[in-house]
Amino acid sequence: MTGWFRHHGFALADAFRHLLKTPGNFLLNVLVVSIALTLPFAGLTLIENVRPVSEQLAVEPEISVFMEVDATRERATAIGPEIRRIAQESKHAVKLEFIPREKALSTIKSKTGLDEAITVLGNNPLPDAYVVKMTGFQEDGDPKIVTQIADKLKELDGVEYVQIDSAWVERLAALMQVMRLILAFLAITLGVVVVAVVFNTIRLQVMTQREEIEVSRLVGATDAFICRPFYYTGALLGLIAGGVALITVAIGLQPLNTAIADFARLYASEFRLANLDPLSMLTLLGISAALGFLGAVLSVSRQLRRLQD
C-alpha cells in the first residue's frame, strides 16, 4: 500500500511539474474547457431553482363550468347533480362549488375596482358557474381524463363554456421536461467537446515528452507508470475547469438576481436564483474531473500505440 501511494504521489508531482513548464498553454486549455462547462452548469442551476417553485404549484385539476347568461337559476341549480355525476367518473374525490352570478359580480368589483364601469352596463353580464375540484389527482391521475370530463360537461344543456383552470400547470410541467431534455443534450454535446480538448492537450504533451518516454521504457518503466502522470494531468485540467465554470456561474447570478428582484417585486415575491448546494457542486466537479481523465486515457493509449509502432 505504501508503494502504491508513493507511485501515485510521484505521478501527481510529475503532472504538476509538466504543467508549470507551460502554464500559458494549460491556462488557455482551462479557459476553453470551462467555457464548454459553464453552459450546462448554468442550465442546471436554473432548473434546480425553478423546480421547487413548480412543485409547490397546485396541480389538482379545476374545471370551471359557465352556464348560459340567460339560463334560469332553477336550471343552474338543477344541473349540479349531473355535473357531479360526470366528474365522479374520474374515480377521484370531487368537490363541487356553485358560484351565483351575484357573487361573481361582487368578487370582480372588490378585486378590480371597476365598480363604475360595471354599473354602466346595467344588468349583470356574468353567468352562474360551477367549479369542479378533483382532489388527490396529482398522485395517479391521467390528464386525459380531465379533458374527457370537460368534453362531456360541454354537452350538457344550458352550459355555455367549460374551462380547465389548471391546464397551465401541465404546460409548465411539459416545459420543464423540455428544458431537462435540452440540458441533457447540451451536457452530452459539450462533454464530448471537453473530452476532445483534453485529448488534444494530452496528445501534444505526449509528443513533447516522446524522448523521455522512450528512455523510461529502456530502464524498465511499465506503461502504467508512464501513463499515470498524463491521467492526473487530464483529471486536473477537468477539475480546475469545472471549478472555474462554477465560479463563473456564481458571479453571473449576481447581476441576474438584481434584474429578477425588480421583476419579482411586481408580483410581491422575493424569488431569487441561488447557487447549487455543496453536494451538487462536488458532483459536477467530479464529473468534470472524470471527463478530463477519460480524454487523457483515450489520448495516451492511442499515442503510446503509435510510439510502439
C-alpha positions in Angstrom: 0.0 0.0 0.0 2.9 2.4 0.8 4.4 1.7 -2.6 1.0 2.4 -4.3 0.7 5.8 -2.6 4.3 6.6 -3.4 3.8 5.8 -7.1 0.7 7.9 -7.3 2.3 10.8 -5.4 5.2 10.7 -7.8 2.8 10.8 -10.8 0.8 13.7 -9.3 4.0 15.7 -8.7 5.2 14.9 -12.2 1.9 16.1 -13.6 2.3 19.4 -11.7 5.9 19.7 -12.8 5.0 19.5 -16.5 2.0 21.9 -16.1 4.3 24.5 -14.5 6.6 24.2 -17.5 3.9 25.6 -19.8 1.4 27.5 -17.6 0.2 29.6 -20.5 -1.0 26.6 -22.6 -2.5 25.0 -19.5 -4.5 28.1 -18.6 -5.7 28.5 -22.2 -7.0 24.9 -22.2 -8.6 25.5 -18.8 -10.4 28.5 -20.3 -11.7 26.6 -23.3 -12.9 23.7 -21.2 -14.5 26.0 -18.6 -16.5 27.8 -21.3 -17.8 24.5 -22.5 -18.8 23.5 -18.9 -20.4 26.9 -18.0 -23.5 26.5 -20.2 -24.7 23.1 -18.8 -23.8 24.2 -15.2 -25.8 27.4 -15.6 -28.8 25.4 -17.1 -28.7 23.0 -14.2 -28.6 25.9 -11.7 -31.7 27.5 -13.4 -33.7 24.2 -13.4 -32.8 23.5 -9.8 -34.1 26.9 -8.8 -37.3 26.7 -10.8 -38.1 23.1 -9.8 -39.1 23.8 -6.2 -41.4 26.6 -7.3 -43.1 24.4 -9.9 -43.5 21.6 -7.4 -45.3 23.9 -4.9 -47.9 24.8 -7.5 -51.3 23.2 -7.1 -51.8 20.6 -9.8 -55.2 19.4 -8.7 -57.4 19.9 -11.8 -60.1 22.5 -11.6 -62.9 22.7 -14.2 -65.0 25.8 -14.4 -68.4 25.3 -15.9 -70.1 28.5 -17.1 -73.9 28.5 -17.7 -75.6 30.4 -20.5 -76.2 34.0 -19.5 -80.0 33.6 -20.0 -80.2 30.3 -18.1 -82.6 30.4 -15.2 -81.5 29.9 -11.6 -83.6 26.8 -11.4 -81.8 25.3 -14.4 -78.4 26.3 -13.0 -79.0 24.7 -9.6 -80.7 21.6 -11.2 -77.6 20.8 -13.3 -75.4 20.5 -10.3 -76.0 16.7 -9.7 -75.4 16.0 -13.4 -72.0 17.8 -13.2 -71.1 15.9 -10.0 -72.0 12.5 -11.6 -69.9 13.2 -14.7 -66.9 14.4 -12.6 -67.0 11.4 -10.4 -66.3 9.2 -13.4 -62.6 10.1 -12.8 -62.7 7.8 -9.7 -61.3 10.7 -7.6 -62.9 12.7 -4.8 -64.8 15.6 -6.2 -65.6 19.0 -4.7 -68.4 21.0 -6.4 -68.9 24.7 -5.7 -71.7 26.7 -7.1 -70.9 30.4 -7.8 -74.0 32.5 -8.4 -73.7 35.4 -10.8 -74.3 37.9 -8.0 -71.3 36.5 -6.0 -69.1 36.6 -9.2 -70.0 40.2 -9.8 -69.3 41.2 -6.2 -65.9 39.5 -6.4 -65.0 41.3 -9.6 -66.0 44.7 -8.1 -63.9 44.1 -4.9 -60.8 42.9 -6.7 -60.7 45.0 -9.8 -62.0 48.4 -8.8 -64.3 48.5 -11.9 -67.4 49.4 -9.9 -68.4 52.4 -12.1 -67.7 50.6 -15.4 -69.8 47.6 -14.3 -72.6 49.9 -13.1 -72.8 51.5 -16.5 -73.5 48.0 -18.0 -76.8 47.9 -16.1 -77.7 44.2 -15.9 -75.3 41.6 -14.5 -73.4 40.3 -17.6 -71.9 37.3 -15.7 -73.5 33.8 -15.8 -73.9 31.3 -13.0 -71.0 28.9 -12.7 -69.7 25.8 -11.1 -66.1 25.0 -10.1 -65.2 21.3 -10.0 -62.2 20.4 -7.9 -60.7 16.9 -8.3 -58.7 16.3 -5.1 -55.8 13.8 -4.9 -55.5 13.8 -8.7 -51.7 14.6 -8.9 -50.6 11.3 -7.5 -52.0 8.9 -10.0 -54.3 10.8 -12.3 -54.3 10.8 -16.1 -54.6 14.3 -17.6 -56.6 12.9 -20.5 -59.4 12.0 -18.1 -59.9 15.7 -17.2 -60.1 16.6 -20.8 -62.7 13.8 -21.4 -64.8 15.1 -18.5 -64.6 18.6 -19.7 -65.8 17.5 -23.2 -68.8 15.7 -21.6 -69.7 18.8 -19.5 -69.8 20.9 -22.6 -72.6 18.7 -24.0 -74.9 19.5 -21.0 -78.0 21.6 -21.8 -77.5 25.2 -20.6 -73.7 25.1 -20.5 -72.1 27.8 -22.5 -68.3 27.3 -21.8 -66.1 24.8 -19.9 -62.5 25.8 -18.9 -59.8 23.6 -17.4 -58.2 26.1 -15.0 -55.1 24.0 -14.2 -54.1 23.3 -17.8 -51.3 25.9 -17.5 -49.7 23.8 -14.7 -49.5 20.9 -17.1 -47.9 23.2 -19.7 -45.3 24.3 -17.1 -44.5 20.7 -16.3 -44.1 19.9 -20.0 -41.9 23.0 -20.4 -39.7 21.8 -17.5 -39.4 18.4 -19.2 -38.3 20.0 -22.4 -35.7 22.1 -20.6 -34.3 19.0 -18.9 -34.0 17.2 -22.3 -32.3 20.3 -23.8 -29.9 20.5 -20.9 -29.1 16.8 -21.2 -28.4 17.2 -24.9 -26.1 20.2 -24.2 -24.4 18.4 -21.4 -23.6 15.4 -23.6 -22.5 17.5 -26.6 -20.3 19.8 -24.5 -19.0 16.8 -22.6 -17.7 15.5 -25.9 -16.1 18.9 -26.5 -14.3 18.7 -23.1 -13.0 15.2 -23.9 -11.8 16.3 -27.3 -10.0 19.3 -25.8 -8.3 17.2 -23.2 -7.5 14.5 -25.8 -5.6 17.1 -27.9 -3.9 18.6 -25.0 -2.5 15.3 -23.7 -1.6 14.3 -27.3 0.6 17.3 -27.6 2.1 16.7 -24.2 2.9 13.1 -25.1 4.6 14.2 -28.3 6.8 16.7 -26.5 7.8 14.1 -23.9 8.5 11.4 -26.5 12.2 11.0 -25.8 11.5 11.0 -22.1 9.0 8.2 -22.5 11.4 6.1 -24.7 14.2 6.5 -22.1 11.8 5.4 -19.3 10.9 2.3 -21.3 14.6 1.4 -21.7 15.1 1.5 -18.0 12.1 -0.8 -17.4 9.2 1.6 -16.8 5.8 0.0 -17.3 3.1 1.6 -19.4 1.0 2.2 -16.2 3.9 4.1 -14.7 4.3 6.2 -17.9 0.6 6.9 -18.3 -0.2 7.8 -14.8 1.1 11.4 -14.9 -0.9 12.1 -18.0 -4.0 10.7 -16.4 -3.5 13.1 -13.5 -2.9 16.0 -15.9 -6.2 15.4 -17.7 -8.1 15.0 -14.4 -6.6 18.2 -13.0 -7.5 20.1 -16.2 -11.1 18.9 -15.9 -11.3 19.6 -12.2 -9.9 23.2 -12.4 -12.0 24.0 -15.4 -15.1 22.8 -13.5 -14.2 25.0 -10.6 -13.8 28.0 -12.9 -17.2 27.2 -14.5 -18.9 27.1 -11.1 -17.3 30.4 -10.1 -18.4 32.0 -13.4 -22.0 30.8 -12.9 -21.9 32.2 -9.3 -20.6 35.6 -10.5 -23.2 35.7 -13.2 -26.1 35.2 -10.8 -25.4 38.5 -9.1 -26.5 40.9 -11.9 -29.2 38.4 -12.9 -30.7 38.4 -9.4 -30.7 42.2 -9.4 -33.0 42.2 -12.5 -35.1 39.3 -11.2 -35.6 41.1 -7.8 -37.1 44.1 -9.6 -39.4 41.9 -11.6 -40.4 39.7 -8.6 -41.4 42.7 -6.5 -44.1 43.5 -9.1 -45.7 40.2 -8.0 -45.0 40.6 -4.3 -42.4 37.9 -4.4 -38.8 37.6 -3.2 -37.7 34.9 -5.7 -34.0 34.9 -6.5 -31.6 32.4 -8.0 -29.3 30.6 -5.6 -26.2 28.6 -6.2 -26.3 24.8 -6.3 -25.9 23.0 -3.0 -22.4 21.8 -2.0 -23.2 18.2 -2.8 -24.3 19.1 -6.3 -21.1 21.2 -6.8 -18.9 18.4 -5.7 -20.7 16.1 -8.1 -20.2 18.5 -11.0 -16.5 18.8 -10.1 -16.3 15.0 -10.1 -17.9 14.8 -13.5 -15.5 17.4 -14.8 -12.5 15.6 -13.5 -13.9 12.3 -14.9 -14.3 13.9 -18.4 -10.7 15.1 -18.2 -9.5 11.7 -17.1 -11.4 10.0 -19.9 -9.9 12.3 -22.5 -6.4 11.6 -21.1 -6.9 7.8 -21.2 -8.1 7.8 -24.8 -5.3 10.1 -25.9 -2.4 8.4 -24.0 -3.4 4.9 -25.1 -3.6 6.0 -28.7 -0.2 7.8 -28.6 1.6 5.0 -26.8 0.4 2.5 -29.5 1.8 4.9 -32.2 5.2 5.1 -30.3 5.4 1.4 -30.1 4.8 1.1 -33.9 
